[in-house]
């Protein structure tokens, strides 16, 4: 397997992991308090938009020639970092919202 194929497989695994985490946050949002639910739902909308963007980038990478895939890789890395950071922030915000709801 060449480096392009390995990279794409790695991205697919990461996407599967994030899909599971987004679905988990979505399920928790449906069960949470009103204020925490509203904030988490807005974060989920953003995450789902970024996931669609990431899937499109992944498709571009798969179709890219050996000469152009390295160029596409840079844009994919930026999107990957944004998705990872937003997911982590969303998890933290959800936990914080739960803690605040318990203390009030």
matplotlib code that plots the C-alpha trace (Angstrom):
import matplotlib.pyplot as plt

x = [0.0, 1.4, 1.6, -1.5, -3.6, -2.2, -3.1, -6.6, -7.2, -5.9, -8.3, -11.2, -10.5, -10.4, -13.7, -15.3, -14.1, -15.4, -18.7, -19.1, -18.2, -20.6, -23.4, -22.7, -22.8, -26.0, -27.6, -26.5, -27.8, -31.3, -31.2, -29.6, -31.0, -32.4, -29.4, -26.7, -28.8, -29.1, -25.4, -24.5, -27.0, -25.4, -22.0, -23.3, -24.6, -21.1, -19.5, -21.8, -21.0, -17.3, -17.8, -19.5, -16.6, -14.1, -15.9, -15.7, -11.9, -11.5, -13.2, -11.0, -7.9, -9.1, -9.6, -6.4, -3.4, -0.1, 1.1, -1.7, -2.6, 0.2, -1.3, -4.7, -3.3, -2.4, -6.0, -7.2, -4.8, -6.2, -9.8, -8.7, -7.3, -10.4, -12.7, -10.6, -10.4, -14.2, -15.0, -12.8, -14.3, -17.8, -17.2, -15.7, -18.7, -21.1, -19.4, -19.3, -23.0, -23.8, -21.8, -23.5, -26.9, -26.2, -25.0, -28.0]
y = [0.0, 3.4, 6.4, 8.0, 4.8, 4.5, 8.1, 7.7, 4.6, 6.5, 9.3, 6.9, 5.3, 8.8, 9.7, 6.5, 7.4, 10.9, 9.7, 7.5, 10.5, 12.9, 10.3, 9.9, 13.6, 13.8, 11.2, 12.9, 16.3, 14.8, 13.8, 16.9, 20.0, 22.8, 25.2, 22.6, 20.9, 24.1, 24.8, 21.2, 21.1, 24.2, 22.6, 19.4, 21.3, 22.8, 19.4, 17.7, 20.4, 19.9, 16.2, 16.6, 18.9, 16.3, 13.5, 15.7, 16.3, 12.5, 11.8, 14.4, 12.7, 9.3, 10.6, 12.7, 11.7, 10.9, 14.3, 16.3, 14.4, 15.9, 19.4, 18.3, 16.7, 20.1, 21.4, 18.1, 18.4, 21.9, 20.6, 17.6, 19.8, 22.0, 19.0, 17.4, 20.7, 21.4, 17.8, 18.1, 21.5, 20.2, 17.3, 19.7, 22.0, 19.2, 18.0, 21.5, 22.0, 18.8, 19.9, 23.3, 21.7, 19.4, 22.3, 24.5]
z = [0.0, -0.9, 1.4, -0.2, 0.4, 4.0, 4.7, 3.3, 5.4, 8.5, 7.8, 7.3, 10.7, 12.3, 10.6, 11.9, 15.4, 15.2, 13.8, 16.9, 19.2, 17.4, 17.7, 21.4, 21.9, 19.9, 22.1, 25.3, 24.0, 23.6, 27.3, 28.8, 30.5, 28.3, 28.4, 28.0, 25.3, 23.3, 23.4, 22.6, 19.7, 18.1, 18.4, 16.9, 13.9, 13.4, 13.9, 11.4, 8.8, 9.3, 9.0, 5.6, 4.6, 5.7, 3.8, 0.7, 1.2, 1.7, -1.6, -3.3, -1.9, -3.1, -6.6, -6.6, -8.8, -7.3, -8.2, -6.6, -3.5, -1.4, -2.1, -1.0, 2.1, 3.5, 3.3, 4.8, 7.7, 8.6, 8.5, 10.5, 13.2, 13.3, 13.6, 16.3, 18.3, 18.0, 19.0, 22.1, 23.0, 22.5, 24.9, 27.5, 27.1, 27.6, 30.7, 32.1, 31.3, 33.2, 36.2, 36.2, 35.9, 38.9, 41.0, 40.4]

ax = plt.figure().add_subplot(projection="3d")
ax.plot(x, y, z, "-o")
ax.set_aspect("equal")
plt.show()
